[in-house]
Amino acid sequence: MNPIRNQAPSWLVFLVGLYFPGLTIGLATDRDQPIEIESDYAEIDDVHEIATYKGNVIVTQGSIRLTGDLMIVRYVKNNEVSQVTLEGKPAHFRQQLDDSGQEMKGEALKIDYHAKDNLVYLIEEAKVSQRGQLYTGHHMEYNTESNVYKIKRAISAEPGTNTSTKDRVKMVLPPPRSASEKAQKQ
């Protein structure tokens, strides 16, 4: 039995919609949409409770779209998802935020969701953007239960080595809109 059909709405929404407090989750109707998975190869192993999708992996559900080179879904009894890993060069996600057509986009070399621990990780070259805001870092962690996130820089391989600005955490926030811009929008 395919674990994606039974459990994907919960892990898929966690992967793409719950990275940072204040970021909107996206279209409420996405959860009710069918999930489509395309890849060059798929293997579902019910004995070892693992599903593997390889080669040009594309996952869509409503406005949600995930792409990568490899996706591994680990599940436990009753097809409950325990971990989802999406890898790519980089792996990407995007989701429409609301009816305005604005999107949240993100990428990392590896995106990991651990259901039991309520944790989502974006690992290596992590980037999330939404509404003019940009968050980058080597490693991002989001706790889906407590709504706490952490962004970390890469740790130098050798003690005493200077970390380049590329390795540091970076957040870019747009300036507040002026009163005249707000009035023009309305």
Phi, psi and omega in degrees: 000137184280119182292337182295317182299324185270330189238352189301323183305321182289311182287327181294316178296320177299318183298320190250348187240357189233041185279322185221144174299142180091342175277132181286154185285329182120194182294128179296333182286346180302320182299332184269359183271154176292153178257131177242132177237127176238143175198169177282338183208141175220141176221122178249119182244095181291333179294315181264002175056055180213139175238132182237131177237127183232148173078110177047055181286128177229122178241128177230145173208105184061235180274357181278136176219126176242138176223147178187184180265334185210133173229128178240127178245120176256136181223165180241188182313150182062024177059028176282126182291131176253327180205140174232131178235128176237124181240151177191185181235059357267176168277144183237154168219154173206152178206138174290133185278321183198190182288355179285346182089357178291147182239152167258134180231149177203166179201157174192162176292334180214133175240124186234132175239125178247104186298313184300322182267357182057041184238138172242132179240137167248119190241127179067123179054043183283138181209134175225133177227146179196136174046042179084355178266141179227130178239127177226152178180173179285322186216125175242140180229134178230128176266113185288344180271315184264353183059035177253136177236155178224138175237129184237152175274167174291144178265130181298144181291328182244134178301142178084357179281137177289140176269130179285163179297335178297328183276350185275160174290139180220136174232131177242118181245132180291154177294154178298145177289144178285164180300322180293323177294319178296319180294323179294328179293331184270000000 
